[in-house]
């Protein structure tokens, strides 16, 4: 017997249409080089429909890839919807990738057009001759940089002129929910990035997931500041969820400095501000003594959130950081650390410890922790560690046109995340480390994350990363790479003395090096790969 429900297609068009119908007066604010620009959802919707017509005018094919090379702005949000709602595929280009990686993903995705913010044209200009499928360049004047009128080998257009000449489009009625909606390439892999293709259906369901109370809880009354880039894993779903819920959106543009983000939070009365730990480290001192009472949530992901950082926010703003976990392949929200009713009755110190976990797997996603190389789940005892694997309707099943898919998916189709985790009896997930970042010392595994958390609790340490370096007896030993806060001084002995009470002797770093900053990946995570290369031949002191 079958159910008798209507076979409605789950498409991104519905998210757009809902905002256009019910939230026309809500606001999108973009921080630009010349000030903040404001537009209503109604005006944005009209522009988005005109943009879809402009794509027709340019001759972009029915499932053509529409690339963006842009900051978080209102125009980028127009592209987020105009491309998939017209049946095409949005492809967000990570502006911080290495040049050869950008060339690879543009050609691999077969992009037909690239929309470029004028302020970052200089980053992509040297690569234009390497693009084999791109026919059109559309420039978005964001107040910095020159907008060229011609580029050899390409048809050049100005964004606002395209919209002014176009009429609002009517969305096609035959978009299938399983049709590709957008593409995003991974940034942390060895070799070329791998393409993840999101469907309309997966994005629709992920949007609902981001609106759930025990997730990011996006809602109409929110004023959302997505600091996390729109070129990184759908801006954690906040661009879609913000539009679907009718929340006001604050787009930070190119200035992601601590003072700039702090000013937006305070002056725009932001309720939800989402970004990676390095962002929140820079913002914290800028909020001192200022009114942050509008804030209700500070989602943070990309890498483990140090307890010291979360607690510093709780002390200053009344809100600890909300740790979330996911990856490009999980759309990305897969777990959010929302404390349970029982957890909130615990002493603050115990709550703080629980907030260092990534919490429960999100509704709609399944997870298991397995012995690497098998599909056999390990016990939920809070001690037994293994590889975290995921499955669900917004989890990737394969990479786009890439033979490496077999390396990242188990034989039964589950995604191998590359994260090492333990699960307690309540189902709470604690990430131990990335598989590649674990340090094998003798016969024991050392979690770099655990050591980093202890280092980051020192009041004079701004950043810290721990890597394994070669050791003649133990194979590897931990090396602590520490950044001291401006104006402070610190010695190796003081660092080791601070962390000694919390770590076993064999977990202690064999040495401490002081560096000006921890290198970052293209999405703002600590680049331990770079540190390992930098200290490849480092000789540890004899103990």
Secondary structure, 3 states (H helix, E strand, C coil): CCCCCCCCCCCHHHHHHHHHHHCCCCEEEEEECCEEEEEEHHHHHHHHHHHHHHHHHHCCCCCCEEEEECCCCHHHHHHHHHHHHCCCEEEECCCCCCHHHHHHHHHHHCEEEEEEEHHHHHHHHCCHHHCCCCCEEEEECCCCCCCCCCECCEEEEEHHHHHHCCCCCCCCCCCCCCCEEEEEECCCCCCCCCEEEEEHHHHHHHHHHHHCCCCCCCCCCCEEEECCCCCCHHHHHHHHHHHHHCCEEEECCCCCCHHHHHHHHHHCCCCEEEEEHHHHHHHHHHHCCCCCCCCCECEEECCCCCHHHHHHHHHHHCCCCEEEEECHHHCCEEEECCCCCCHHHCCHHHHHHHCCCCEEECCCEEEEEECCCCCCECCCCCCCCEEEEEEECCCCCCCCCCCCHHHHECCCCCEEEEEEEEECCCCCEEEEEEHHHCEEECCEEECHHHHHHHHHCCCCEEEEEEEEEEECCCEEEEEEEEEECCCCCCCHHHHHHHHHCCCCHHHCCCEEEECCCCCECCCCCECHHHHHHHCCCCCCCCC
